[in-house]
Amino acid sequence: MPIIVFFIMICLAFYLYYKTKYFRSNRPAEKQWLGAKSSIMLGLFVGLFGINQLFLFDTTVTYIVAAIFIVLGFLSAFNGFKAYRFYLPYVEKEAKDLLEN
């Protein structure tokens, strides 16, 4: 499925983008927030990769491995989303404090 491959590549590109921003950030809350965003993208990447494998191969081993990838990927994305929502107010306060100084 070419559309799934397109989304896999988009997720990988955003993961690399957020991870680069994570290493370049100096503010602690923003660093955690960017880490959460990169976790979401990595989780989506792994989950979509598992879905894509279902279309490519038709063996029992593929179904087992794809199921593991899908579950772990989407759980990681869900946990990353929870962390994103948790750190968002701290990032906003951190940015507000930075603008006031």
C-alpha positions as CSV (number, residue, x, y, z in Angstrom):
1,M,0.0,0.0,0.0
2,P,1.8,3.2,-1.2
3,I,-0.3,5.4,1.1
4,I,0.9,3.6,4.2
5,V,4.5,3.8,3.0
6,F,4.0,7.6,2.5
7,F,2.8,7.9,6.1
8,I,5.6,5.8,7.4
9,M,8.1,8.1,5.7
10,I,6.4,11.2,7.1
11,C,6.4,9.7,10.6
12,L,10.1,8.9,10.3
13,A,10.9,12.4,9.0
14,F,9.0,14.1,11.9
15,Y,10.7,11.7,14.4
16,L,14.1,12.8,13.2
17,Y,13.0,16.5,13.2
18,Y,11.7,16.3,16.8
19,K,14.7,14.3,18.0
20,T,17.1,16.9,16.5
21,K,15.1,19.7,18.2
22,Y,15.2,17.7,21.4
23,F,19.0,17.5,21.4
24,R,19.3,21.2,20.5
25,S,16.9,22.5,23.2
26,N,18.3,23.9,26.5
27,R,15.0,24.3,28.4
28,P,14.1,21.3,30.5
29,A,10.3,21.3,30.0
30,E,10.6,21.9,26.3
31,K,13.1,19.0,26.1
32,Q,10.6,16.6,27.7
33,W,7.8,17.9,25.4
34,L,9.8,17.4,22.3
35,G,10.8,13.9,23.5
36,A,7.1,13.2,23.9
37,K,6.4,14.4,20.3
38,S,9.2,12.3,19.0
39,S,7.8,9.3,20.9
40,I,4.5,9.8,19.2
41,M,6.1,9.8,15.8
42,L,8.2,6.8,16.5
43,G,5.2,4.9,17.8
44,L,3.2,5.7,14.7
45,F,6.2,4.7,12.6
46,V,6.4,1.3,14.2
47,G,2.6,0.7,14.2
48,L,2.3,1.7,10.5
49,F,5.3,-0.5,9.7
50,G,3.5,-3.4,11.3
51,I,0.3,-2.7,9.3
52,N,2.3,-2.5,6.1
53,Q,3.9,-5.9,6.8
54,L,0.4,-7.4,6.8
55,F,-0.1,-6.4,3.2
56,L,3.4,-7.5,2.0
57,F,3.7,-11.1,3.4
58,D,1.2,-13.8,4.1
59,T,2.8,-16.0,6.8
60,T,2.0,-16.8,10.4
61,V,5.3,-15.4,11.6
62,T,4.5,-12.1,9.8
63,Y,1.1,-11.9,11.5
64,I,2.7,-12.4,14.9
65,V,5.5,-9.9,14.4
66,A,3.1,-7.4,12.8
67,A,0.7,-7.7,15.7
68,I,3.6,-7.1,18.2
69,F,4.7,-4.0,16.1
70,I,1.2,-2.6,15.9
71,V,0.4,-3.0,19.6
72,L,3.8,-1.7,20.8
73,G,3.8,1.1,18.3
74,F,0.4,2.4,19.1
75,L,0.9,2.0,22.9
76,S,4.1,4.1,22.5
77,A,2.2,6.7,20.5
78,F,-0.5,6.8,23.2
79,N,1.9,7.2,26.0
80,G,3.8,9.9,24.1
81,F,0.5,11.7,23.6
82,K,-0.2,11.5,27.3
83,A,3.3,12.9,28.0
84,Y,2.7,15.6,25.4
85,R,-0.5,16.8,27.2
86,F,1.2,16.6,30.6
87,Y,4.2,18.8,29.6
88,L,2.3,21.3,27.4
89,P,1.4,23.7,30.3
90,Y,5.0,23.6,31.6
91,V,6.3,24.5,28.1
92,E,3.9,27.4,27.8
93,K,4.9,28.7,31.3
94,E,8.6,28.2,30.4
95,A,8.1,30.2,27.2
96,K,6.1,32.9,28.9
97,D,8.8,33.3,31.6
98,L,11.5,33.5,28.9
99,L,9.6,36.3,27.1
100,E,9.2,38.3,30.3
101,N,12.9,38.2,31.1
